[in-house]
């Protein structure tokens, strides 16, 4: 009985460790990817609020291009 319980606990801990090992890298995001995502959001918001050819959209389009260039 004790042998089965220890096997169960070991399997449970092993499974939890494997899940934790796969979740952490998925959540970890490189800073450049975060900047690109933020620049995309700023650009979309500027287009939505001011129009695609507005000064604000042009500014954020340039920021997005710069962020993408730095990331690669």
CHARMM-style PDB file with segment names, atoms N, HN, CA, C and O in Angstrom:
ATOM      1  N   UNK     1       0.819  -1.189   0.000  1.00  0.00      PROA
ATOM      2  CA  UNK     1       0.000   0.000   0.000  1.00  0.00      PROA
ATOM      3  C   UNK     1       0.865   1.255   0.000  1.00  0.00      PROA
ATOM      4  O   UNK     1       0.619   2.186  -0.768  1.00  0.00      PROA
ATOM      5  N   UNK     2       1.881   1.278   0.866  1.00  0.00      PROA
ATOM      6  HN  UNK     2       2.081   0.522   1.490  1.00  0.00      PROA
ATOM      7  CA  UNK     2       2.765   2.433   0.942  1.00  0.00      PROA
ATOM      8  C   UNK     2       3.554   2.602  -0.345  1.00  0.00      PROA
ATOM      9  O   UNK     2       3.834   3.726  -0.762  1.00  0.00      PROA
ATOM     10  N   UNK     3       3.915   1.487  -0.979  1.00  0.00      PROA
ATOM     11  HN  UNK     3       3.688   0.574  -0.640  1.00  0.00      PROA
ATOM     12  CA  UNK     3       4.663   1.537  -2.224  1.00  0.00      PROA
ATOM     13  C   UNK     3       3.810   2.179  -3.327  1.00  0.00      PROA
ATOM     14  O   UNK     3       4.315   2.984  -4.109  1.00  0.00      PROA
ATOM     15  N   UNK     4       2.543   1.832  -3.390  1.00  0.00      PROA
ATOM     16  HN  UNK     4       2.133   1.179  -2.754  1.00  0.00      PROA
ATOM     17  CA  UNK     4       1.649   2.419  -4.387  1.00  0.00      PROA
ATOM     18  C   UNK     4       1.430   3.908  -4.130  1.00  0.00      PROA
ATOM     19  O   UNK     4       1.359   4.697  -5.073  1.00  0.00      PROA
ATOM     20  N   UNK     5       1.326   4.291  -2.878  1.00  0.00      PROA
ATOM     21  HN  UNK     5       1.384   3.651  -2.112  1.00  0.00      PROA
ATOM     22  CA  UNK     5       1.137   5.698  -2.532  1.00  0.00      PROA
ATOM     23  C   UNK     5       2.361   6.519  -2.918  1.00  0.00      PROA
ATOM     24  O   UNK     5       2.226   7.628  -3.435  1.00  0.00      PROA
ATOM     25  N   UNK     6       3.540   5.992  -2.674  1.00  0.00      PROA
ATOM     26  HN  UNK     6       3.651   5.091  -2.254  1.00  0.00      PROA
ATOM     27  CA  UNK     6       4.750   6.734  -3.033  1.00  0.00      PROA
ATOM     28  C   UNK     6       4.887   6.841  -4.546  1.00  0.00      PROA
ATOM     29  O   UNK     6       5.363   7.859  -5.050  1.00  0.00      PROA
ATOM     30  N   UNK     7       4.481   5.818  -5.273  1.00  0.00      PROA
ATOM     31  HN  UNK     7       4.094   4.992  -4.864  1.00  0.00      PROA
ATOM     32  CA  UNK     7       4.504   5.884  -6.733  1.00  0.00      PROA
ATOM     33  C   UNK     7       3.518   6.936  -7.234  1.00  0.00      PROA
ATOM     34  O   UNK     7       3.811   7.689  -8.163  1.00  0.00      PROA
ATOM     35  N   UNK     8       2.363   6.974  -6.614  1.00  0.00      PROA
ATOM     36  HN  UNK     8       2.125   6.362  -5.859  1.00  0.00      PROA
ATOM     37  CA  UNK     8       1.358   7.965  -6.991  1.00  0.00      PROA
ATOM     38  C   UNK     8       1.869   9.384  -6.748  1.00  0.00      PROA
ATOM     39  O   UNK     8       1.728  10.254  -7.607  1.00  0.00      PROA
ATOM     40  N   UNK     9       2.455   9.611  -5.587  1.00  0.00      PROA
ATOM     41  HN  UNK     9       2.569   8.904  -4.889  1.00  0.00      PROA
ATOM     42  CA  UNK     9       2.992  10.937  -5.265  1.00  0.00      PROA
ATOM     43  C   UNK     9       4.104  11.302  -6.242  1.00  0.00      PROA
ATOM     44  O   UNK     9       4.164  12.437  -6.713  1.00  0.00      PROA
ATOM     45  N   UNK    10       4.986  10.347  -6.551  1.00  0.00      PROA
ATOM     46  HN  UNK    10       4.937   9.425  -6.168  1.00  0.00      PROA
ATOM     47  CA  UNK    10       6.062  10.600  -7.498  1.00  0.00      PROA
ATOM     48  C   UNK    10       5.502  10.962  -8.870  1.00  0.00      PROA
ATOM     49  O   UNK    10       5.966  11.915  -9.496  1.00  0.00      PROA
ATOM     50  N   UNK    11       4.509  10.207  -9.342  1.00  0.00      PROA
ATOM     51  HN  UNK    11       4.132   9.432  -8.834  1.00  0.00      PROA
ATOM     52  CA  UNK    11       3.900  10.477 -10.650  1.00  0.00      PROA
ATOM     53  C   UNK    11       3.204  11.837 -10.652  1.00  0.00      PROA
ATOM     54  O   UNK    11       3.255  12.568 -11.641  1.00  0.00      PROA
ATOM     55  N   UNK    12       2.565  12.162  -9.552  1.00  0.00      PROA
ATOM     56  HN  UNK    12       2.523  11.568  -8.748  1.00  0.00      PROA
ATOM     57  CA  UNK    12       1.891  13.449  -9.447  1.00  0.00      PROA
ATOM     58  C   UNK    12       2.890  14.601  -9.507  1.00  0.00      PROA
ATOM     59  O   UNK    12       2.675  15.577 -10.226  1.00  0.00      PROA
ATOM     60  N   UNK    13       3.975  14.487  -8.759  1.00  0.00      PROA
ATOM     61  HN  UNK    13       4.151  13.694  -8.175  1.00  0.00      PROA
ATOM     62  CA  UNK    13       4.993  15.533  -8.771  1.00  0.00      PROA
ATOM     63  C   UNK    13       5.688  15.631 -10.121  1.00  0.00      PROA
ATOM     64  O   UNK    13       5.986  16.729 -10.589  1.00  0.00      PROA
ATOM     65  N   UNK    14       5.945  14.501 -10.743  1.00  0.00      PROA
ATOM     66  HN  UNK    14       5.702  13.608 -10.363  1.00  0.00      PROA
ATOM     67  CA  UNK    14       6.566  14.503 -12.056  1.00  0.00      PROA
ATOM     68  C   UNK    14       5.662  15.184 -13.079  1.00  0.00      PROA
ATOM     69  O   UNK    14       6.123  15.993 -13.884  1.00  0.00      PROA
ATOM     70  N   UNK    15       4.391  14.855 -13.043  1.00  0.00      PROA
ATOM     71  HN  UNK    15       4.016  14.198 -12.389  1.00  0.00      PROA
ATOM     72  CA  UNK    15       3.438  15.491 -13.950  1.00  0.00      PROA
ATOM     73  C   UNK    15       3.332  16.988 -13.723  1.00  0.00      PROA
ATOM     74  O   UNK    15       3.294  17.764 -14.678  1.00  0.00      PROA
ATOM     75  N   UNK    16       3.285  17.396 -12.462  1.00  0.00      PROA
ATOM     76  HN  UNK    16       3.316  16.765 -11.687  1.00  0.00      PROA
ATOM     77  CA  UNK    16       3.213  18.828 -12.147  1.00  0.00      PROA
ATOM     78  C   UNK    16       4.471  19.541 -12.613  1.00  0.00      PROA
ATOM     79  O   UNK    16       4.403  20.660 -13.123  1.00  0.00      PROA
ATOM     80  N   UNK    17       5.610  18.903 -12.441  1.00  0.00      PROA
ATOM     81  HN  UNK    17       5.666  17.995 -12.027  1.00  0.00      PROA
ATOM     82  CA  UNK    17       6.868  19.505 -12.902  1.00  0.00      PROA
ATOM     83  C   UNK    17       6.908  19.653 -14.404  1.00  0.00      PROA
ATOM     84  O   UNK    17       7.399  20.658 -14.919  1.00  0.00      PROA
ATOM     85  N   UNK    18       6.398  18.666 -15.109  1.00  0.00      PROA
ATOM     86  HN  UNK    18       5.999  17.851 -14.691  1.00  0.00      PROA
ATOM     87  CA  UNK    18       6.379  18.742 -16.567  1.00  0.00      PROA
ATOM     88  C   UNK    18       5.440  19.849 -17.047  1.00  0.00      PROA
ATOM     89  O   UNK    18       5.757  20.559 -18.002  1.00  0.00      PROA
ATOM     90  N   UNK    19       4.311  19.996 -16.404  1.00  0.00      PROA
ATOM     91  HN  UNK    19       4.054  19.420 -15.629  1.00  0.00      PROA
ATOM     92  CA  UNK    19       3.380  21.058 -16.762  1.00  0.00      PROA
ATOM     93  C   UNK    19       4.001  22.416 -16.476  1.00  0.00      PROA
ATOM     94  O   UNK    19       3.915  23.324 -17.304  1.00  0.00      PROA
ATOM     95  N   UNK    20       4.621  22.564 -15.321  1.00  0.00      PROA
ATOM     96  HN  UNK    20       4.691  21.827 -14.649  1.00  0.00      PROA
ATOM     97  CA  UNK    20       5.248  23.839 -14.965  1.00  0.00      PROA
ATOM     98  C   UNK    20       6.383  24.173 -15.930  1.00  0.00      PROA
ATOM     99  O   UNK    20       6.587  25.341 -16.261  1.00  0.00      PROA
ATOM    100  N   UNK    21       7.105  23.184 -16.374  1.00  0.00      PROA
ATOM    101  HN  UNK    21       6.938  22.235 -16.105  1.00  0.00      PROA
ATOM    102  CA  UNK    21       8.219  23.421 -17.293  1.00  0.00      PROA
ATOM    103  C   UNK    21       7.735  23.902 -18.652  1.00  0.00      PROA
ATOM    104  O   UNK    21       8.447  24.640 -19.332  1.00  0.00      PROA
ATOM    105  N   UNK    22       6.548  23.501 -19.058  1.00  0.00      PROA
ATOM    106  HN  UNK    22       5.969  22.901 -18.505  1.00  0.00      PROA
ATOM    107  CA  UNK    22       6.037  23.943 -20.354  1.00  0.00      PROA
ATOM    108  C   UNK    22       5.298  25.265 -20.255  1.00  0.00      PROA
ATOM    109  O   UNK    22       5.254  26.014 -21.231  1.00  0.00      PROA
ATOM    110  N   UNK    23       4.721  25.569 -19.115  1.00  0.00      PROA
ATOM    111  HN  UNK    23       4.756  24.961 -18.322  1.00  0.00      PROA
ATOM    112  CA  UNK    23       3.964  26.804 -18.967  1.00  0.00      PROA
ATOM    113  C   UNK    23       4.882  28.006 -18.809  1.00  0.00      PROA
ATOM    114  O   UNK    23       4.597  29.061 -19.377  1.00  0.00      PROA
ATOM    115  N   UNK    24       5.948  27.889 -18.075  1.00  0.00      PROA
ATOM    116  HN  UNK    24       6.179  27.032 -17.614  1.00  0.00      PROA
ATOM    117  CA  UNK    24       6.819  29.029 -17.801  1.00  0.00      PROA
ATOM    118  C   UNK    24       7.430  29.604 -19.082  1.00  0.00      PROA
ATOM    119  O   UNK    24       7.371  30.821 -19.259  1.00  0.00      PROA
ATOM    120  N   UNK    25       8.014  28.807 -19.987  1.00  0.00      PROA
ATOM    121  HN  UNK    25       8.062  27.819 -19.843  1.00  0.00      PROA
ATOM    122  CA  UNK    25       8.547  29.399 -21.211  1.00  0.00      PROA
ATOM    123  C   UNK    25       7.474  30.036 -22.079  1.00  0.00      PROA
ATOM    124  O   UNK    25       7.753  31.009 -22.778  1.00  0.00      PROA
ATOM    125  N   UNK    26       6.261  29.514 -22.052  1.00  0.00      PROA
ATOM    126  HN  UNK    26       6.034  28.723 -21.484  1.00  0.00      PROA
ATOM    127  CA  UNK    26       5.199  30.104 -22.847  1.00  0.00      PROA
ATOM    128  C   UNK    26       4.837  31.490 -22.327  1.00  0.00      PROA
ATOM    129  O   UNK    26       4.448  32.362 -23.103  1.00  0.00      PROA
ATOM    130  N   UNK    27       4.962  31.696 -21.033  1.00  0.00      PROA
ATOM    131  HN  UNK    27       5.278  30.988 -20.403  1.00  0.00      PROA
ATOM    132  CA  UNK    27       4.634  32.999 -20.460  1.00  0.00      PROA
ATOM    133  C   UNK    27       5.792  33.975 -20.580  1.00  0.00      PROA
ATOM    134  O   UNK    27       5.580  35.186 -20.640  1.00  0.00      PROA
ATOM    135  N   UNK    28       6.996  33.467 -20.615  1.00  0.00      PROA
ATOM    136  HN  UNK    28       7.168  32.484 -20.566  1.00  0.00      PROA
ATOM    137  CA  UNK    28       8.159  34.335 -20.718  1.00  0.00      PROA
ATOM    138  C   UNK    28       8.188  34.930 -22.113  1.00  0.00      PROA
ATOM    139  O   UNK    28       8.124  34.208 -23.108  1.00  0.00      PROA
ATOM    140  N   UNK    29       8.285  36.238 -22.180  1.00  0.00      PROA
ATOM    141  HN  UNK    29       8.337  36.824 -21.371  1.00  0.00      PROA
ATOM    142  CA  UNK    29       8.268  36.911 -23.453  1.00  0.00      PROA
ATOM    143  C   UNK    29       9.490  37.806 -23.540  1.00  0.00      PROA
ATOM    144  O   UNK    29       9.824  38.521 -22.596  1.00  0.00      PROA
ATOM    145  N   UNK    30      10.138  37.756 -24.664  1.00  0.00      PROA
ATOM    146  HN  UNK    30       9.867  37.175 -25.431  1.00  0.00      PROA
ATOM    147  CA  UNK    30      11.312  38.597 -24.835  1.00  0.00      PROA
ATOM    148  C   UNK    30      10.885  40.059 -24.857  1.00  0.00      PROA
ATOM    149  O   UNK    30       9.795  40.380 -25.332  1.00  0.00      PROA
ATOM    150  N   UNK    31      11.731  40.947 -24.347  1.00  0.00      PROA
ATOM    151  HN  UNK    31      12.616  40.687 -23.960  1.00  0.00      PROA
ATOM    152  CA  UNK    31      11.362  42.368 -24.326  1.00  0.00      PROA
ATOM    153  C   UNK    31      11.068  42.937 -25.714  1.00  0.00      PROA
ATOM    154  O   UNK    31      10.183  43.781 -25.857  1.00  0.00      PROA
ATOM    155  N   UNK    32      11.796  42.489 -26.733  1.00  0.00      PROA
ATOM    156  HN  UNK    32      12.515  41.804 -26.616  1.00  0.00      PROA
ATOM    157  CA  UNK    32      11.528  43.036 -28.068  1.00  0.00      PROA
ATOM    158  C   UNK    32      10.158  42.608 -28.569  1.00  0.00      PROA
ATOM    159  O   UNK    32       9.485  43.378 -29.254  1.00  0.00      PROA
ATOM    160  N   UNK    33       9.732  41.387 -28.238  1.00  0.00      PROA
ATOM    161  HN  UNK    33      10.279  40.761 -27.681  1.00  0.00      PROA
ATOM    162  CA  UNK    33       8.391  40.943 -28.643  1.00  0.00      PROA
ATOM    163  C   UNK    33       7.317  41.772 -27.951  1.00  0.00      PROA
ATOM    164  O   UNK    33       6.282  42.077 -28.543  1.00  0.00      PROA
ATOM    165  N   UNK    34       7.560  42.128 -26.723  1.00  0.00      PROA
ATOM    166  HN  UNK    34       8.401  41.881 -26.242  1.00  0.00      PROA
ATOM    167  CA  UNK    34       6.613  42.966 -25.980  1.00  0.00      PROA
ATOM    168  C   UNK    34       6.525  44.345 -26.624  1.00  0.00      PROA
ATOM    169  O   UNK    34       5.437  44.906 -26.756  1.00  0.00      PROA
ATOM    170  N   UNK    35       7.689  44.896 -27.030  1.00  0.00      PROA
ATOM    171  HN  UNK    35       8.572  44.440 -26.922  1.00  0.00      PROA
ATOM    172  CA  UNK    35       7.687  46.214 -27.686  1.00  0.00      PROA
ATOM    173  C   UNK    35       6.939  46.163 -29.014  1.00  0.00      PROA
ATOM    174  O   UNK    35       6.196  47.089 -29.340  1.00  0.00      PROA
ATOM    175  N   UNK    36       7.126  45.094 -29.780  1.00  0.00      PROA
ATOM    176  HN  UNK    36       7.730  44.342 -29.515  1.00  0.00      PROA
ATOM    177  CA  UNK    36       6.425  44.962 -31.057  1.00  0.00      PROA
ATOM    178  C   UNK    36       4.925  44.865 -30.821  1.00  0.00      PROA
ATOM    179  O   UNK    36       4.143  45.521 -31.510  1.00  0.00      PROA
ATOM    180  N   UNK    37       4.522  44.061 -29.862  1.00  0.00      PROA
ATOM    181  HN  UNK    37       5.157  43.528 -29.301  1.00  0.00      PROA
ATOM    182  CA  UNK    37       3.095  43.921 -29.563  1.00  0.00      PROA
ATOM    183  C   UNK    37       2.486  45.253 -29.120  1.00  0.00      PROA
ATOM    184  O   UNK    37       1.374  45.594 -29.521  1.00  0.00      PROA
ATOM    185  N   UNK    38       3.210  45.994 -28.303  1.00  0.00      PROA
ATOM    186  HN  UNK    38       4.114  45.717 -27.978  1.00  0.00      PROA
ATOM    187  CA  UNK    38       2.723  47.298 -27.851  1.00  0.00      PROA
ATOM    188  C   UNK    38       2.653  48.281 -29.022  1.00  0.00      PROA
ATOM    189  O   UNK    38       1.695  49.047 -29.128  1.00  0.00      PROA
ATOM    190  N   UNK    39       3.648  48.267 -29.890  1.00  0.00      PROA
ATOM    191  HN  UNK    39       4.426  47.645 -29.804  1.00  0.00      PROA
ATOM    192  CA  UNK    39       3.643  49.156 -31.049  1.00  0.00      PROA
ATOM    193  C   UNK    39       2.488  48.816 -31.989  1.00  0.00      PROA
ATOM    194  O   UNK    39       1.860  49.717 -32.546  1.00  0.00      PROA
ATOM    195  N   UNK    40       2.203  47.530 -32.168  1.00  0.00      PROA
ATOM    196  HN  UNK    40       2.713  46.799 -31.715  1.00  0.00      PROA
ATOM    197  CA  UNK    40       1.058  47.127 -32.993  1.00  0.00      PROA
ATOM    198  C   UNK    40      -0.244  47.647 -32.407  1.00  0.00      PROA
ATOM    199  O   UNK    40      -1.111  48.135 -33.133  1.00  0.00      PROA
ATOM    200  N   UNK    41      -0.377  47.541 -31.097  1.00  0.00      PROA
ATOM    201  HN  UNK    41       0.327  47.144 -30.507  1.00  0.00      PROA
ATOM    202  CA  UNK    41      -1.587  48.013 -30.443  1.00  0.00      PROA
ATOM    203  C   UNK    41      -1.718  49.536 -30.580  1.00  0.00      PROA
ATOM    204  O   UNK    41      -2.808  50.042 -30.849  1.00  0.00      PROA
ATOM    205  N   UNK    42      -0.617  50.263 -30.397  1.00  0.00      PROA
ATOM    206  HN  UNK    42       0.268  49.852 -30.179  1.00  0.00      PROA
ATOM    207  CA  UNK    42      -0.655  51.717 -30.545  1.00  0.00      PROA
ATOM    208  C   UNK    42      -1.038  52.115 -31.969  1.00  0.00      PROA
ATOM    209  O   UNK    42      -1.823  53.041 -32.175  1.00  0.00      PROA
ATOM    210  N   UNK    43      -0.473  51.405 -32.948  1.00  0.00      PROA
ATOM    211  HN  UNK    43       0.164  50.653 -32.781  1.00  0.00      PROA
ATOM    212  CA  UNK    43      -0.794  51.700 -34.342  1.00  0.00      PROA
ATOM    213  C   UNK    43      -2.268  51.439 -34.638  1.00  0.00      PROA
ATOM    214  O   UNK    43      -2.936  52.275 -35.247  1.00  0.00      PROA
ATOM    215  N   UNK    44      -2.775  50.291 -34.212  1.00  0.00      PROA
ATOM    216  HN  UNK    44      -2.233  49.612 -33.717  1.00  0.00      PROA
ATOM    217  CA  UNK    44      -4.195  49.979 -34.458  1.00  0.00      PROA
ATOM    218  C   UNK    44      -5.117  51.010 -33.806  1.00  0.00      PROA
ATOM    219  O   UNK    44      -6.115  51.422 -34.396  1.00  0.00      PROA
ATOM    220  N   UNK    45      -4.775  51.420 -32.587  1.00  0.00      PROA
ATOM    221  HN  UNK    45      -3.964  51.085 -32.108  1.00  0.00      PROA
ATOM    222  CA  UNK    45      -5.594  52.427 -31.907  1.00  0.00      PROA
ATOM    223  C   UNK    45      -5.557  53.760 -32.640  1.00  0.00      PROA
ATOM    224  O   UNK    45      -6.584  54.428 -32.763  1.00  0.00      PROA
ATOM    225  N   UNK    46      -4.385  54.152 -33.128  1.00  0.00      PROA
ATOM    226  HN  UNK    46      -3.551  53.610 -33.028  1.00  0.00      PROA
ATOM    227  CA  UNK    46      -4.275  55.416 -33.858  1.00  0.00      PROA
ATOM    228  C   UNK    46      -5.081  55.364 -35.151  1.00  0.00      PROA
ATOM    229  O   UNK    46      -5.752  56.336 -35.501  1.00  0.00      PROA
ATOM    230  N   UNK    47      -5.022  54.245 -35.861  1.00  0.00      PROA
ATOM    231  HN  UNK    47      -4.477  53.456 -35.577  1.00  0.00      PROA
ATOM    232  CA  UNK    47      -5.797  54.108 -37.093  1.00  0.00      PROA
ATOM    233  C   UNK    47      -7.284  54.170 -36.776  1.00  0.00      PROA
ATOM    234  O   UNK    47      -8.044  54.840 -37.475  1.00  0.00      PROA
ATOM    235  N   UNK    48      -7.695  53.481 -35.736  1.00  0.00      PROA
ATOM    236  HN  UNK    48      -7.078  52.937 -35.168  1.00  0.00      PROA
ATOM    237  CA  UNK    48      -9.116  53.459 -35.374  1.00  0.00      PROA
ATOM    238  C   UNK    48      -9.618  54.850 -34.985  1.00  0.00      PROA
ATOM    239  O   UNK    48     -10.727  55.235 -35.356  1.00  0.00      PROA
ATOM    240  N   UNK    49      -8.811  55.601 -34.245  1.00  0.00      PROA
ATOM    241  HN  UNK    49      -7.910  55.289 -33.943  1.00  0.00      PROA
ATOM    242  CA  UNK    49      -9.277  56.893 -33.726  1.00  0.00      PROA
ATOM    243  C   UNK    49      -9.026  58.054 -34.682  1.00  0.00      PROA
ATOM    244  O   UNK    49      -9.796  59.015 -34.694  1.00  0.00      PROA
ATOM    245  N   UNK    50      -7.964  57.984 -35.482  1.00  0.00      PROA
ATOM    246  HN  UNK    50      -7.339  57.204 -35.473  1.00  0.00      PROA
ATOM    247  CA  UNK    50      -7.577  59.144 -36.290  1.00  0.00      PROA
ATOM    248  C   UNK    50      -7.573  58.879 -37.788  1.00  0.00      PROA
ATOM    249  O   UNK    50      -7.474  59.820 -38.575  1.00  0.00      PROA
ATOM    250  N   UNK    51      -7.678  57.624 -38.200  1.00  0.00      PROA
ATOM    251  HN  UNK    51      -7.759  56.859 -37.561  1.00  0.00      PROA
ATOM    252  CA  UNK    51      -7.652  57.304 -39.624  1.00  0.00      PROA
ATOM    253  C   UNK    51      -6.290  56.759 -40.038  1.00  0.00      PROA
ATOM    254  O   UNK    51      -5.268  57.017 -39.401  1.00  0.00      PROA
ATOM    255  N   UNK    52      -6.313  55.990 -41.135  1.00  0.00      PROA
ATOM    256  HN  UNK    52      -7.142  55.780 -41.653  1.00  0.00      PROA
ATOM    257  CA  UNK    52      -5.105  55.299 -41.569  1.00  0.00      PROA
ATOM    258  C   UNK    52      -4.012  56.250 -42.048  1.00  0.00      PROA
ATOM    259  O   UNK    52      -2.827  55.946 -41.904  1.00  0.00      PROA
ATOM    260  N   UNK    53      -4.378  57.364 -42.599  1.00  0.00      PROA
ATOM    261  HN  UNK    53      -5.340  57.611 -42.716  1.00  0.00      PROA
ATOM    262  CA  UNK    53      -3.382  58.294 -43.144  1.00  0.00      PROA
ATOM    263  C   UNK    53      -3.134  59.502 -42.240  1.00  0.00      PROA
ATOM    264  O   UNK    53      -2.578  60.509 -42.676  1.00  0.00      PROA
ATOM    265  N   UNK    54      -3.543  59.394 -41.007  1.00  0.00      PROA
ATOM    266  HN  UNK    54      -3.995  58.575 -40.652  1.00  0.00      PROA
ATOM    267  CA  UNK    54      -3.355  60.510 -40.076  1.00  0.00      PROA
ATOM    268  C   UNK    54      -1.904  60.615 -39.625  1.00  0.00      PROA
ATOM    269  O   UNK    54      -1.115  59.681 -39.764  1.00  0.00      PROA
ATOM    270  N   UNK    55      -1.589  61.759 -39.092  1.00  0.00      PROA
ATOM    271  HN  UNK    55      -2.230  62.518 -38.979  1.00  0.00      PROA
ATOM    272  CA  UNK    55      -0.238  62.000 -38.561  1.00  0.00      PROA
ATOM    273  C   UNK    55       0.068  61.028 -37.426  1.00  0.00      PROA
ATOM    274  O   UNK    55       1.182  60.515 -37.324  1.00  0.00      PROA
ATOM    275  N   UNK    56      -0.922  60.779 -36.576  1.00  0.00      PROA
ATOM    276  HN  UNK    56      -1.827  61.196 -36.658  1.00  0.00      PROA
ATOM    277  CA  UNK    56      -0.730  59.871 -35.451  1.00  0.00      PROA
ATOM    278  C   UNK    56      -0.472  58.441 -35.936  1.00  0.00      PROA
ATOM    279  O   UNK    56       0.408  57.753 -35.417  1.00  0.00      PROA
ATOM    280  N   UNK    57      -1.240  58.003 -36.927  1.00  0.00      PROA
ATOM    281  HN  UNK    57      -1.954  58.562 -37.349  1.00  0.00      PROA
ATOM    282  CA  UNK    57      -1.041  56.659 -37.461  1.00  0.00      PROA
ATOM    283  C   UNK    57       0.322  56.533 -38.123  1.00  0.00      PROA
ATOM    284  O   UNK    57       0.990  55.511 -37.969  1.00  0.00      PROA
ATOM    285  N   UNK    58       0.739  57.547 -38.850  1.00  0.00      PROA
ATOM    286  HN  UNK    58       0.196  58.378 -38.975  1.00  0.00      PROA
ATOM    287  CA  UNK    58       2.072  57.532 -39.469  1.00  0.00      PROA
ATOM    288  C   UNK    58       3.164  57.413 -38.405  1.00  0.00      PROA
ATOM    289  O   UNK    58       4.135  56.678 -38.583  1.00  0.00      PROA
ATOM    290  N   UNK    59       2.997  58.132 -37.312  1.00  0.00      PROA
ATOM    291  HN  UNK    59       2.208  58.729 -37.167  1.00  0.00      PROA
ATOM    292  CA  UNK    59       3.974  58.076 -36.232  1.00  0.00      PROA
ATOM    293  C   UNK    59       4.071  56.655 -35.663  1.00  0.00      PROA
ATOM    294  O   UNK    59       5.165  56.110 -35.512  1.00  0.00      PROA
ATOM    295  N   UNK    60       2.928  56.072 -35.354  1.00  0.00      PROA
ATOM    296  HN  UNK    60       2.039  56.514 -35.476  1.00  0.00      PROA
ATOM    297  CA  UNK    60       2.944  54.737 -34.762  1.00  0.00      PROA
ATOM    298  C   UNK    60       3.322  53.656 -35.778  1.00  0.00      PROA
ATOM    299  O   UNK    60       3.834  52.603 -35.397  1.00  0.00      PROA
ATOM    300  N   UNK    61       3.073  53.907 -37.059  1.00  0.00      PROA
ATOM    301  HN  UNK    61       2.657  54.762 -37.368  1.00  0.00      PROA
ATOM    302  CA  UNK    61       3.530  52.973 -38.084  1.00  0.00      PROA
ATOM    303  C   UNK    61       5.053  52.958 -38.117  1.00  0.00      PROA
ATOM    304  O   UNK    61       5.671  51.899 -38.232  1.00  0.00      PROA
ATOM    305  N   UNK    62       5.647  54.136 -38.016  1.00  0.00      PROA
ATOM    306  HN  UNK    62       5.145  54.995 -37.922  1.00  0.00      PROA
ATOM    307  CA  UNK    62       7.109  54.229 -37.968  1.00  0.00      PROA
ATOM    308  C   UNK    62       7.653  53.548 -36.706  1.00  0.00      PROA
ATOM    309  O   UNK    62       8.659  52.842 -36.767  1.00  0.00      PROA
ATOM    310  N   UNK    63       6.992  53.758 -35.569  1.00  0.00      PROA
ATOM    311  HN  UNK    63       6.175  54.332 -35.519  1.00  0.00      PROA
ATOM    312  CA  UNK    63       7.405  53.098 -34.328  1.00  0.00      PROA
ATOM    313  C   UNK    63       7.318  51.572 -34.454  1.00  0.00      PROA
ATOM    314  O   UNK    63       8.199  50.856 -33.977  1.00  0.00      PROA
ATOM    315  N   UNK    64       6.260  51.083 -35.093  1.00  0.00      PROA
ATOM    316  HN  UNK    64       5.545  51.665 -35.481  1.00  0.00      PROA
ATOM    317  CA  UNK    64       6.087  49.649 -35.284  1.00  0.00      PROA
ATOM    318  C   UNK    64       7.197  49.086 -36.179  1.00  0.00      PROA
ATOM    319  O   UNK    64       7.766  48.037 -35.877  1.00  0.00      PROA
ATOM    320  N   UNK    65       7.501  49.771 -37.262  1.00  0.00      PROA
ATOM    321  HN  UNK    65       7.039  50.623 -37.508  1.00  0.00      PROA
ATOM    322  CA  UNK    65       8.568  49.322 -38.150  1.00  0.00      PROA
ATOM    323  C   UNK    65       9.916  49.300 -37.421  1.00  0.00      PROA
ATOM    324  O   UNK    65      10.709  48.375 -37.605  1.00  0.00      PROA
ATOM    325  N   UNK    66      10.168  50.301 -36.610  1.00  0.00      PROA
ATOM    326  HN  UNK    66       9.525  51.052 -36.461  1.00  0.00      PROA
ATOM    327  CA  UNK    66      11.421  50.355 -35.841  1.00  0.00      PROA
ATOM    328  C   UNK    66      11.492  49.219 -34.841  1.00  0.00      PROA
ATOM    329  O   UNK    66      12.539  48.586 -34.701  1.00  0.00      PROA
ATOM    330  N   UNK    67      10.404  48.948 -34.146  1.00  0.00      PROA
ATOM    331  HN  UNK    67       9.554  49.462 -34.260  1.00  0.00      PROA
ATOM    332  CA  UNK    67      10.377  47.868 -33.157  1.00  0.00      PROA
ATOM    333  C   UNK    67      10.609  46.517 -33.839  1.00  0.00      PROA
ATOM    334  O   UNK    67      11.354  45.680 -33.329  1.00  0.00      PROA
ATOM    335  N   UNK    68       9.975  46.313 -34.982  1.00  0.00      PROA
ATOM    336  HN  UNK    68       9.370  46.994 -35.395  1.00  0.00      PROA
ATOM    337  CA  UNK    68      10.172  45.060 -35.717  1.00  0.00      PROA
ATOM    338  C   UNK    68      11.615  44.918 -36.192  1.00  0.00      PROA
ATOM    339  O   UNK    68      12.183  43.828 -36.128  1.00  0.00      PROA
ATOM    340  N   UNK    69      12.205  46.005 -36.665  1.00  0.00      PROA
ATOM    341  HN  UNK    69      11.743  46.890 -36.717  1.00  0.00      PROA
ATOM    342  CA  UNK    69      13.588  45.949 -37.151  1.00  0.00      PROA
ATOM    343  C   UNK    69      14.572  45.635 -36.011  1.00  0.00      PROA
ATOM    344  O   UNK    69      15.531  44.886 -36.203  1.00  0.00      PROA
ATOM    345  N   UNK    70      14.333  46.201 -34.849  1.00  0.00      PROA
ATOM    346  HN  UNK    70      13.555  46.809 -34.693  1.00  0.00      PROA
ATOM    347  CA  UNK    70      15.224  45.950 -33.703  1.00  0.00      PROA
ATOM    348  C   UNK    70      15.093  44.517 -33.190  1.00  0.00      PROA
ATOM    349  O   UNK    70      16.036  43.960 -32.627  1.00  0.00      PROA
ATOM    350  N   UNK    71      13.918  43.929 -33.390  1.00  0.00      PROA
ATOM    351  HN  UNK    71      13.152  44.381 -33.847  1.00  0.00      PROA
ATOM    352  CA  UNK    71      13.664  42.592 -32.858  1.00  0.00      PROA
ATOM    353  C   UNK    71      14.296  41.511 -33.716  1.00  0.00      PROA
ATOM    354  O   UNK    71      14.528  40.406 -33.225  1.00  0.00      PROA
ATOM    355  N   UNK    72      14.578  41.787 -34.966  1.00  0.00      PROA
ATOM    356  HN  UNK    72      14.390  42.685 -35.365  1.00  0.00      PROA
ATOM    357  CA  UNK    72      15.107  40.753 -35.862  1.00  0.00      PROA
ATOM    358  C   UNK    72      16.511  40.965 -36.198  1.00  0.00      PROA
ATOM    359  OT1 UNK    72      17.094  40.176 -36.943  1.00  0.00      PROA
TER     360      UNK     72
END
